[in-house]
Amino acid sequence: MHNLPTLRLCLTFLLGLFLLAPQVIAGPLEAFPVQTEAPTKQLHKRGVLQDLYGTVSAANKVNTGTAKSWELYPDKGDKAAVYAPSEFYGCSLVVIVNGHGVVIGHFAQEKPGNVKCMEDDASVKLMISKLEDAESLVDVDDQAGTRAWIVYSDDTTTSSPGYKAIFENLNDADRMNIPKDNITSTPYRRGNGGGNSDKLVVQWKPKDDNSGATLIVYIRSDTAAFTGTYDCNGNPVTGGSRLMARVGPACTRTVASAITVNPIPASSLCTYVAPRPPVINAAFCSCSGASYSLTSIPGTPVAQSSSCAYTALPSMTASNLNGAPPITNLEACQVCTPYAENGADCTKISDCTPKPTS
């Protein structure tokens, strides 16, 4: 009987545990929910190259199987532009730049039948033909300031017929005549693309004051492959980390319609310039780079010498100082106004096809 209170206490305690059991079981399921993380998607980090590529217009983009060229204007601050091939995964690319123009060629890796284009003679000939058509529209008189890249996938080597043909086209003295040191071989590993791996961009940035421009080439990287600066005439000032072979002169762009001629000493000699149709129809005198009318009508070689016997030259500003009329040359599709020895200000005739030269 003395253990009855203790027994009652034990039964009360056990009953309490039984009544509370559902709450104990349910409680942890709400207090400790299981958390799961969604898989993280790996994204290509956007940078300069991708941002620039996104601004390229359809007119400034080169699709596979074509080559395009554009004239650049280093003296026009409102002519900024970005040029690029379409995305590439195994194609071969050719890029040529200077202060006057840009050429981009974009050629397929293979043609039907799994034939590698850089190994196929017909494909190589077609590449060179398209490249030469585009190159003919770009001024490359300044070979030292012209840079080029041959960009190709890892299934091509520098011994491939296509590579050799492209390099010869760029370096040959009778073609582009670009120095070997200015031609860069750029292989890449072909793949599925994405990010910077399938992109190349040429950025043209003229100065707001029309005094020159900067050209930047990006090849599969946000780090520039080349940066060149040019004066307003397109002459190279610097290129990349080294000085170009020829430094551009002080920038004073000369236009034929605004030639200023100052007096020169009587001892300075003038040169008789004979007519050379269809560019120069009338003879004139060339004096220190300016053009003057004849002092007499030439009839013999002796008379030609005396016909430019100026003792002093007046100060004047004029266009076409020699007075020769404009000449229309339909074979070349241009109208030219002579203004100096071996010089003429020419304007292209629209809707005209130049006559092929043999």
C-alpha positions in Angstrom: 0.0 0.0 0.0 3.0 2.3 0.6 3.9 2.0 -3.1 0.5 3.1 -4.4 1.3 6.9 -4.7 4.5 6.0 -6.6 2.6 3.7 -8.9 0.0 6.4 -9.6 2.8 8.9 -10.4 4.4 6.5 -12.9 1.0 5.8 -14.6 0.3 9.5 -14.9 3.7 10.1 -16.4 3.3 7.3 -19.0 -0.2 8.6 -19.9 1.2 12.0 -20.5 3.9 10.7 -22.8 1.2 8.8 -24.8 -1.0 11.8 -25.2 1.9 14.0 -26.3 3.4 11.5 -28.7 1.6 12.7 -32.0 2.9 16.3 -31.4 6.4 15.0 -30.9 6.3 13.1 -34.1 4.7 15.8 -36.2 6.8 18.6 -34.8 10.2 17.9 -36.5 8.6 17.5 -40.0 7.6 21.2 -39.9 10.5 22.6 -38.0 13.3 21.0 -40.2 12.2 21.1 -43.9 14.6 19.5 -46.4 16.2 22.2 -48.7 17.4 21.4 -52.2 19.6 23.6 -54.5 18.8 24.0 -58.2 21.8 23.1 -60.4 23.9 26.1 -61.3 24.0 26.8 -65.1 27.5 27.8 -66.3 27.3 31.0 -68.4 29.9 32.6 -70.6 30.9 35.9 -69.1 30.2 38.7 -71.4 33.0 41.1 -72.2 34.2 43.6 -74.8 34.2 41.2 -77.7 30.7 39.9 -77.2 29.4 43.4 -76.6 31.0 44.8 -79.8 29.8 41.8 -81.8 26.2 42.5 -80.7 26.5 46.0 -82.4 27.6 44.7 -85.9 25.0 45.6 -88.5 24.0 43.1 -91.3 25.9 45.2 -93.8 29.1 45.0 -91.8 28.9 41.2 -91.2 30.6 38.7 -93.5 28.8 35.4 -94.0 30.4 32.1 -94.8 31.6 31.8 -98.4 32.1 35.5 -99.0 34.6 38.3 -98.7 33.8 42.0 -98.1 35.7 45.3 -97.9 35.0 48.7 -96.5 36.6 52.1 -97.0 37.6 53.9 -93.8 37.5 57.7 -93.1 40.0 58.7 -90.5 39.1 62.4 -91.1 35.4 61.9 -90.3 34.5 61.6 -86.6 31.0 60.4 -87.4 32.1 57.3 -89.3 32.7 54.9 -86.4 31.9 51.3 -87.2 32.4 47.7 -86.2 33.0 44.9 -88.7 32.9 41.1 -88.2 32.5 37.7 -89.8 29.5 35.7 -88.7 30.2 33.2 -85.9 32.7 30.5 -86.9 33.3 27.0 -85.6 35.9 25.6 -88.0 36.0 28.1 -90.9 39.1 29.9 -92.2 39.2 33.7 -92.0 41.4 36.4 -93.6 41.5 39.9 -92.1 43.4 42.8 -93.6 43.4 46.3 -92.1 45.1 49.7 -92.5 44.2 53.3 -92.1 42.2 53.3 -95.4 40.2 50.1 -95.3 39.2 46.7 -93.9 38.9 43.4 -95.7 37.4 40.2 -94.2 37.1 36.9 -95.9 35.1 34.0 -94.3 35.5 30.6 -95.9 33.9 27.2 -95.1 35.8 24.4 -93.4 34.3 21.7 -95.6 32.1 21.2 -98.7 29.7 18.3 -99.4 31.4 15.0 -99.3 33.5 15.9 -96.2 36.1 17.6 -98.5 38.3 20.0 -96.6 38.2 23.3 -98.4 41.8 24.3 -97.5 42.9 21.0 -99.2 40.7 21.3 -102.3 42.1 23.1 -105.4 38.8 24.3 -106.7 37.8 25.6 -103.2 41.1 27.4 -102.8 40.8 29.1 -106.2 37.4 30.3 -105.3 38.6 31.7 -101.9 41.4 33.6 -103.6 39.1 35.0 -106.3 36.6 36.3 -103.7 39.5 37.7 -101.6 41.1 39.5 -104.6 37.7 41.0 -105.6 37.4 42.5 -102.1 41.0 43.6 -101.9 40.8 45.6 -105.1 38.5 48.1 -103.3 41.0 48.9 -100.5 44.0 51.2 -100.8 47.1 49.3 -99.8 49.8 51.7 -101.1 51.1 51.8 -97.5 52.3 48.2 -97.2 54.3 48.9 -94.1 51.1 50.1 -92.3 49.0 47.1 -93.5 48.4 44.2 -91.1 46.8 40.8 -91.9 45.7 37.7 -90.1 45.0 34.2 -91.3 42.7 32.5 -88.8 42.2 28.8 -89.3 41.0 25.7 -87.3 43.2 22.9 -86.0 42.4 20.6 -89.0 44.5 23.0 -91.2 48.3 23.6 -91.1 50.6 26.2 -92.6 51.5 23.6 -95.2 47.9 23.2 -96.4 47.4 24.4 -100.1 44.8 26.9 -98.9 47.0 28.5 -96.3 49.9 28.7 -98.7 47.7 30.3 -101.4 46.3 32.9 -99.0 49.7 33.7 -97.6 51.1 34.2 -101.1 48.2 36.4 -102.0 49.0 38.6 -99.0 52.7 38.7 -99.4 53.3 38.6 -103.1 54.8 41.8 -104.5 52.4 41.8 -107.5 49.4 41.4 -105.2 48.9 42.8 -101.7 52.7 43.1 -101.0 52.2 42.9 -97.2 55.5 42.3 -95.4 55.8 38.8 -93.8 56.3 40.3 -90.4 52.9 42.0 -90.7 51.0 38.7 -91.5 50.0 36.8 -88.4 49.1 33.1 -88.4 46.3 32.4 -85.8 45.2 28.8 -85.4 42.3 27.9 -83.1 40.6 24.7 -81.8 37.3 24.1 -83.6 34.3 23.4 -81.5 30.7 24.3 -80.8 31.3 28.0 -80.2 29.9 30.2 -77.5 31.3 33.1 -75.6 34.4 34.6 -77.4 35.4 31.3 -79.0 33.5 31.9 -82.3 33.9 35.7 -82.7 36.3 38.2 -84.4 35.7 41.9 -84.5 37.4 44.9 -86.1 36.5 48.2 -84.4 37.1 51.6 -86.1 37.0 54.6 -83.8 37.7 58.0 -85.5 38.3 61.0 -83.3 35.6 63.6 -82.7 37.8 66.4 -84.0 38.4 64.5 -87.3 42.2 64.4 -86.7 42.6 60.7 -87.0 41.4 57.3 -85.8 42.1 54.2 -83.8 41.6 50.7 -85.2 41.3 47.6 -82.9 41.2 43.9 -83.8 39.8 41.4 -81.4 40.2 37.6 -82.2 38.4 35.2 -79.9 39.5 37.3 -76.8 38.7 40.5 -75.0 42.4 41.3 -75.2 43.1 43.2 -78.5 45.2 41.3 -81.0 46.2 44.7 -82.6 45.7 48.4 -81.9 46.8 51.0 -84.5 46.4 54.7 -84.5 46.3 56.8 -87.7 46.4 60.5 -88.6 43.6 62.1 -90.7 45.2 60.9 -93.9 45.2 57.3 -92.8 49.0 57.2 -92.2 50.0 54.9 -89.3 51.3 56.6 -86.2 51.6 53.5 -84.0 50.5 49.9 -84.3 50.3 47.7 -81.4 53.3 47.8 -79.1 55.7 48.8 -81.8 56.2 51.8 -84.0 55.1 51.2 -87.6 57.7 51.3 -90.3 56.5 54.6 -91.6 55.2 57.4 -89.3 52.5 59.6 -90.8 53.4 63.3 -91.4 51.7 66.2 -89.7 48.0 65.9 -90.4 47.0 68.6 -93.0 44.6 66.9 -95.3 44.8 68.5 -98.7 41.8 68.8 -101.0 42.1 69.8 -104.7 39.4 72.4 -104.4 41.2 74.4 -101.7 44.9 74.6 -102.8 46.8 77.5 -101.3 49.8 78.7 -103.2 52.3 81.2 -101.7 54.9 83.3 -103.5 58.1 81.5 -104.3 61.6 82.9 -105.1 62.3 83.5 -108.8 65.1 81.0 -108.6 62.6 78.1 -108.1 62.0 76.2 -111.2 58.7 75.2 -112.8 58.2 72.0 -114.7 56.3 71.8 -118.0 53.6 69.0 -117.8 52.5 67.7 -121.2 48.9 66.6 -121.9 48.1 63.0 -121.1 44.6 62.2 -122.2 42.2 61.2 -120.9 43.4 62.3 -117.4 45.2 65.5 -118.5 43.9 67.2 -121.6 45.8 70.5 -121.4 49.4 71.2 -120.7 50.3 73.3 -117.6 53.2 74.3 -115.3 54.0 72.5 -112.0 55.7 74.8 -109.5 56.5 73.5 -106.1 53.6 71.1 -106.2 51.1 73.7 -107.4 49.6 74.0 -111.0 49.8 77.2 -113.1 48.8 78.2 -116.6 51.5 78.3 -119.3 53.2 81.7 -119.9 53.3 81.0 -123.7 51.9 78.5 -126.1 54.5 75.7 -126.5 55.4 74.7 -130.0 58.8 73.0 -129.7 60.8 71.5 -126.9 62.6 74.8 -126.4 59.3 76.6 -126.3 58.1 74.2 -123.7 60.9 75.2 -121.4 60.2 78.9 -121.8 56.5 78.4 -121.5 56.9 77.9 -117.7 59.4 80.7 -117.2 57.8 82.3 -114.1 59.9 84.8 -112.3 57.5 85.2 -109.4 54.3 83.4 -108.5 51.3 85.3 -107.1 49.6 84.2 -103.9 46.2 82.8 -104.6 43.7 80.2 -103.5 41.8 78.4 -106.3 40.6 75.1 -107.5 42.0 73.5 -110.6 44.7 76.2 -111.0 45.8 75.0 -114.4 42.4 75.8 -115.9 42.0 72.4 -117.5 38.3 71.3 -117.8 37.0 68.2 -116.1 37.4 65.0 -118.1 34.9 62.2 -118.3 36.4 58.8 -118.6 33.6 56.3 -119.2 36.0 53.3 -119.4 37.1 54.0 -115.8 33.7 55.3 -114.8 35.0 58.6 -113.3 35.2 62.3 -114.0 38.6 63.8 -113.2 39.7 67.4 -112.8 43.5 67.8 -113.1 45.1 70.0 -110.4 48.8 69.1 -110.2 51.5 67.1 -112.0 50.3 63.5 -112.3 47.4 64.4 -110.0 43.7 64.6 -110.5 40.6 64.9 -108.3 38.3 62.1 -109.5 34.6 61.4 -108.8 33.1 58.0 -109.6 30.2 57.9 -112.0 27.2 56.1 -110.5 25.5 53.2 -112.3 28.6 52.7 -114.4 30.6 49.5 -114.9 34.3 50.0 -115.5 35.8 48.4 -118.6 38.0 45.4 -117.7 41.7 46.0 -118.2 43.6 43.3 -120.1 
